């Protein structure tokens, strides 16, 4: 297999495929949001969007030492799952203004790190508005079209706010480290797998996932 020495890591015999299924994609991307955000012990973190990547960012933020994690989504089932995976406070943006709510929760100070895990203008801008002066916006979204930075949200450029972007770090060493996290029971992302299909049912699986029916989060395809 070409470049196997650079990209492939053996799965320990005691781990199942489902335990490590998220490592090469959503786990690596979500964790990188926490890593690039340079979360420190005691930080308050806001994570906008709780799809699989946002949930992985939630787990990563907890591992990095965040003392308060605020998760934002509109899907009640995903907010419930987010709490199970480590978020402390969940906000449904259909029921409240998340920017105002987060500023209230931090006594107007703002969060130390805001992670954007959706890839749209609204959530990117919200991250800028809730992060404190000197804080970090860690962006994981893949944006289309133009992405604007409002002057007021960016504190006219003098708020010392930093914007960093990351997407799915890969490679053999990265996978080894993520597998270590799973093997040591520091994280378990299997609850994200809400549906399982056989390979000959893959069209049905794509239809379910594409239309976000039945509370789907991630689908596992088995032989």
C-alpha positions in Angstrom: 0.0 0.0 0.0 1.6 3.3 -1.1 2.8 5.6 1.8 1.6 3.1 4.4 4.5 3.8 6.6 3.4 7.5 6.8 -0.3 7.1 7.2 -1.3 3.7 8.7 -1.2 2.7 12.3 -2.1 -0.8 13.5 -5.2 -1.1 15.7 -4.4 -2.8 19.0 -6.0 -6.2 19.2 -8.1 -5.3 22.3 -9.9 -2.4 20.5 -12.8 -2.9 18.2 -13.3 -1.2 14.8 -16.1 0.9 16.2 -13.9 2.2 19.0 -11.4 3.7 16.6 -13.9 4.5 13.8 -13.8 8.2 14.4 -10.1 8.6 14.8 -9.2 9.4 11.1 -11.9 12.1 10.6 -14.2 13.7 13.1 -12.1 12.9 16.2 -8.9 14.3 14.7 -10.7 17.4 13.4 -12.7 18.1 16.6 -9.7 17.5 18.8 -7.6 19.9 16.6 -10.1 22.6 17.4 -9.3 22.3 21.0 -5.6 22.0 20.4 -5.3 25.0 18.0 -7.4 27.0 20.4 -4.7 26.4 23.0 -7.2 25.6 25.7 -5.7 25.8 29.1 -6.7 24.3 32.5 -9.6 26.4 33.8 -10.6 27.9 30.5 -14.2 28.6 29.6 -15.0 27.4 26.1 -18.0 27.9 23.7 -18.5 25.4 20.9 -20.9 26.4 18.1 -22.5 23.4 16.5 -22.8 19.9 17.9 -22.6 17.7 15.0 -20.0 14.9 15.2 -17.1 17.3 14.8 -18.5 19.7 17.4 -19.0 16.9 19.8 -15.5 15.7 19.3 -14.3 19.3 20.0 -16.3 19.1 23.2 -14.5 15.9 24.2 -11.2 17.5 23.2 -11.9 20.6 25.3 -12.6 18.5 28.3 -9.3 16.6 27.8 -7.4 19.9 27.5 -8.7 21.0 30.9 -11.6 23.3 30.2 -13.5 24.0 33.4 -16.8 25.1 31.6 -17.9 24.0 28.2 -20.9 25.7 26.6 -22.3 23.9 23.6 -24.7 25.5 21.1 -27.0 23.7 18.7 -30.7 23.6 17.6 -31.1 19.8 17.9 -32.3 18.6 21.3 -31.0 15.1 20.8 -27.5 16.4 19.9 -27.5 18.7 22.8 -28.3 15.8 25.1 -25.5 13.7 23.5 -23.2 16.7 24.0 -23.9 16.8 27.7 -23.2 13.1 27.9 -19.8 13.6 26.2 -18.8 16.5 28.5 -20.4 19.8 27.9 -21.5 21.7 31.1 -24.2 24.0 29.6 -26.2 23.5 26.4 -28.0 26.3 24.5 -30.6 25.8 21.9 -30.3 28.8 19.6 -33.9 28.5 18.5 -34.9 29.2 22.1 -32.4 31.9 23.0 -29.8 34.3 21.6 -26.7 32.3 22.2 -24.3 35.3 22.1 -26.3 37.1 24.8 -26.7 33.9 26.8 -22.9 33.2 26.8 -22.0 36.8 27.7 -24.5 36.5 30.6 -23.0 33.2 31.7 -19.5 34.7 31.8 -20.6 38.0 33.5 -19.9 39.9 30.3 -16.3 38.8 30.2 -16.6 36.4 27.2 -15.1 32.9 26.8 -11.4 32.2 26.6 -11.8 30.0 23.4 -14.7 29.8 21.0 -14.7 26.9 18.5 -16.6 27.1 15.3 -17.7 23.7 14.0 -20.2 24.4 11.3 -18.8 26.6 8.6 -21.2 29.5 8.1 -21.0 33.2 8.6 -23.5 33.3 11.5 -21.6 30.9 13.8 -18.2 32.3 12.8 -19.4 35.8 13.7 -21.0 34.5 16.9 -17.7 33.1 18.0 -16.0 36.5 17.5 -18.7 38.2 19.6 -18.4 35.8 22.5 -14.7 35.4 22.8 -13.0 37.7 25.3 -10.3 40.3 24.3 -7.1 38.3 23.9 -9.1 35.1 23.3 -8.9 32.6 20.4 -11.5 31.7 17.8 -10.6 28.2 16.6 -12.3 27.6 13.3 -13.0 24.1 11.9 -15.7 25.0 9.4 -15.3 24.7 5.6 -16.8 27.9 4.3 -18.3 28.7 0.9 -18.6 32.1 -0.6 -17.3 35.1 1.3 -16.6 35.2 5.0 -16.8 38.5 6.6 -15.3 39.9 9.9 -17.6 42.5 11.4 -15.5 45.4 12.8 -17.4 45.6 16.1 -17.2 41.9 16.7 -13.4 42.0 16.0 -13.1 45.0 18.4 -11.9 47.1 15.5 -8.7 45.0 15.3 -7.5 46.2 18.7 -9.1 43.4 20.9 -6.1 41.1 20.4 -8.5 38.4 19.3 -6.8 35.6 17.4 -8.4 33.5 14.6 -6.9 30.1 13.8 -8.0 27.4 11.4 -7.5 23.6 11.3 -8.9 20.7 9.4 -8.3 17.0 10.1 -4.6 16.6 10.9 -3.5 13.1 9.7 -0.6 10.8 9.5 0.7 7.8 11.4 1.8 9.6 14.5 -1.5 11.5 14.8 -3.5 8.3 14.6 -1.3 6.6 17.1 -1.9 9.3 19.6 -5.7 9.3 19.1 -5.8 5.6 19.4 -3.8 5.9 22.7 -6.6 8.2 24.0 -9.2 5.5 23.2 -7.1 2.7 24.5 -6.5 4.5 27.8 -10.3 5.1 28.2 -9.8 8.9 28.2 -12.5 9.2 25.5 -15.2 7.0 24.0 -16.9 8.3 20.9 -19.0 5.2 20.2 -22.2 6.9 21.5 -22.1 9.0 18.3 -22.9 5.9 16.3 -26.7 6.0 16.3 -27.3 3.7 13.3 -25.7 0.6 11.8 -26.3 -0.8 8.3 -24.9 -3.6 6.2 -22.9 -2.7 3.1 -25.7 -3.8 0.8 -28.0 -1.2 2.7 -25.6 1.7 2.0 -28.2 3.6 -0.2 -30.7 3.5 2.7 -27.9 4.6 5.1 -27.0 7.6 2.9 -30.7 8.5 2.5 -31.2 8.5 6.3 -28.0 10.5 7.0 -28.5 12.9 4.2 -32.0 13.8 5.4 -30.9 13.8 9.1 -33.8 11.5 10.1 -34.5 9.5 13.2 -32.0 11.4 15.4 -29.0 10.2 13.3 -25.5 11.4 14.3 -23.1 8.9 12.7 -23.8 5.7 10.7 -21.5 2.7 10.8 -21.4 0.4 7.7 -20.6 -3.2 8.4 -19.8 -6.0 5.9 
